[in-house]
């Protein structure tokens, strides 16, 4: 946990992008960080992007209230959570909508860098889809949307957006889903382990 300089912040549609300088702890695909605003809040955020050469971490924040509290420096804890395991994976499909694509963009980038064939589907609200094919499918959609689609359960990993995380270390247990802790075993968790 350290203080980091905020290099840039900008609004892109309804989401804020911030760039964090000198972030040396390279995140793995599927991990997250915790943005801490002292005496205010702690927010789990998926890694939007990371540049190894410049050590710049890119994060996306949806809350205007949180962005208003961010000064020139922030505290970041992480990377946290379990990375996605691409061992033996030859193809990855990313499924999201335009607003949540930032949740899956970094894992897709890492998969591509590892020589894995990557494809994406951007779903519009209510769009019909019945077939999703790849060795691994990573998804970021609202829970009610996830349940509408017939994702293959054992090879689909869902980014947990609907679970409150508190300590981010597995101590408090508030992020428990069906016996699993999203902050430790996520934020990407296998569909059959978390959604009924």
VENZI-V65654 format. One record per residue. RES is the residue in one small letter. BURIAL is b if it has 24 or more other ideal C-beta (glycine too) atoms within 12 Angstrom, else e. Layout:
BEGIN
RES/BURIAL, RES/BURIAL
END
This chain:
BEGIN
x/e, x/e, x/e, x/b, x/e, x/b, x/b, x/e, x/b, x/e, x/e, x/e, x/e, x/e, x/b, x/b, x/b, x/b, x/b, x/b, x/e, x/e, x/b, x/e, x/e, x/e, x/b, x/b, x/b, x/b, x/b, x/b, x/b, x/b, x/b, x/b, x/b, x/e, x/e, x/e, x/e, x/b, x/b, x/b, x/b, x/b, x/b, x/b, x/b, x/b, x/e, x/e, x/e, x/e, x/e, x/b, x/b, x/b, x/b, x/b, x/b, x/b, x/e, x/e, x/e, x/b, x/b, x/e, x/b, x/b, x/e, x/e, x/e, x/b, x/b, x/b, x/b, x/b, x/b, x/b, x/b, x/b, x/b, x/b, x/e, x/b, x/e, x/e, x/b, x/e, x/b, x/b, x/b, x/b, x/b, x/b, x/b, x/e, x/e, x/b, x/b, x/b, x/b, x/b, x/b, x/b, x/b, x/b, x/b, x/b, x/b, x/e, x/e, x/e, x/e, x/b, x/e, x/b, x/e, x/b, x/b, x/e, x/b, x/e, x/e, x/e, x/e, x/e, x/e, x/e, x/e, x/b, x/e, x/b, x/b, x/b, x/b, x/b, x/b, x/b, x/b, x/b, x/e, x/e, x/b, x/b, x/e, x/e, x/b, x/e, x/b, x/e, x/e, x/e, x/b, x/b, x/b, x/b, x/b, x/b, x/b, x/b, x/b, x/e, x/b, x/e, x/e, x/b, x/e, x/e, x/e, x/e, x/e, x/e, x/b, x/b, x/b, x/e, x/e, x/b, x/b, x/b, x/b, x/b, x/b, x/b, x/b, x/b, x/b, x/b, x/b, x/e, x/b, x/b, x/b, x/e
END
